[in-house]
């Protein structure tokens, strides 16, 4: 791969948040599904807790991925 592709792949991985980010995005999607199934009034407080946790997990994943050093492939 050329250096541009490596850079773009790394930036995408940082934006997603790596494996922790994928988990956070899944958690966020599950909470959105809960709102659709049970309505906002039924899940309002748990939704706030899940969304806060999801943003925190994603943020940690982004920080972790941004500090990770990937080996240079030729």
Secondary structure as GFF3:
##gff-version 3
##sequence-region A 1 74
A	DSSP	alpha_helix	3	16	.	.	.	ID=ss1
A	DSSP	alpha_helix	18	38	.	.	.	ID=ss2
A	DSSP	alpha_helix	40	67	.	.	.	ID=ss3
###
